[in-house]
Amino acid sequence: MTFSEISRLIRLSNLVIVWGTQMLTWFCLLLPLSVITEQPLFLSAPKAVLLSLSTVLIAAGGYVINDYFDVKIDAINRPEKSLIGKDINPKAAILIHNFCNIAGLIIAALLAYQLNSPAAFAIPFTSTILLWFYSTHFKRQYMIGNVVVASLTAMSIAIFIAYEPLAQQYLGTVRLVTAEGAQKLNPVWILLVYSFFAFMLTWIREIIKDMEDFKGDAEDGCVTMPIKIGLQRTIRFIRVLTVLTLLPVLVAIVYLFGHSWWALGAYALLALAAPLAYMGVQIGKAMTQQHFAYYSKYLKVLMLLGIFTLILYYLIQ
């Protein structure tokens, strides 16, 4: 078992994106919140790194256990990418899964103990449980697996609210006033909008991946949305979700323009809203595995563009 094989098993490139997103969230949103309010953060730089490490370890464990239970499906859908049972022993995979989960939960528990908030530990603990049941049950059930993955993605951002008391104080305020009397866009508001956007895009992407994996899922007895209601009706449902995603984003864009946050509003319109609307129109133009694979990657790029809003917010503020 080589480092390259382990990297592929735990999706190292995806974990780097998760880690980078969380650290950008801390640097671009939580640090400015501390500056605006002139109050200290519980999540100092070392603690933020540890919290992100905990998330990354739990996510890595989730990838491993998902592959462990998906050997039959992957042999049909992605035979060239299947590792467990060929390059990696199933027992070794379980050991890696256990190590990642235990290490991630210990780190999260220590931070929750320092914060004196057992409730904060609920997010990493629940995430671990959901990842296990997603791999064993939810993935093969109608819709619930898609919603679980989308929720976990959103929680990877919202966890900063659970572990940062200062963010909890300003959850319901869109604008903050500095000591000098200047108005600033509340970083916590940006975090909430980003969590919602991540949830919806992930939900849509998971359904598209189910359409891409239609054949293998059917062979394994899964009851995913494309299998249960057909591709055409699934496309219509994706378009409904796309509209539901666009509406609050457009409201946010109008709000940004109305309060003279021109750059952030223009970026959200051109880099997020317009590409999402384009995908909603184009997604049903073909019904091939290659077509769905393209839009799965398309949405991943759109998520990365969403991440850049964090940088833009920081530079503007």
Secondary structure, 3 states (H helix, E strand, C coil): CCHHHHHHHCCHHHHHHHHHHHHHHHHHHHHHHHHHHCCCCCCCHHHHHHHHHHHHHHHHHHHHHHHHHCHHHHHHHCCCCCCECCCECHHHHHHHHHHHHHHHHHHHHHHHHHHCCHHHHHHHHHHHHHHHHHHHCHHHCCCHHHHHHHHHHHHHHHHHHHCCHHHHHCCCCCEEECCCCCEEECHHHHHHHHHHHHHHHHHHHHHHHHHHCHHHHHHCCCCCHHHHHCHHHHHHHHHHHHHHHHHHHHHHHHHHHHCCCHHHHHHHHHHHHHHHHHHHHHCCCCCCHHHHHHHHHHHHHHHHHHHHHHHHHHHHC
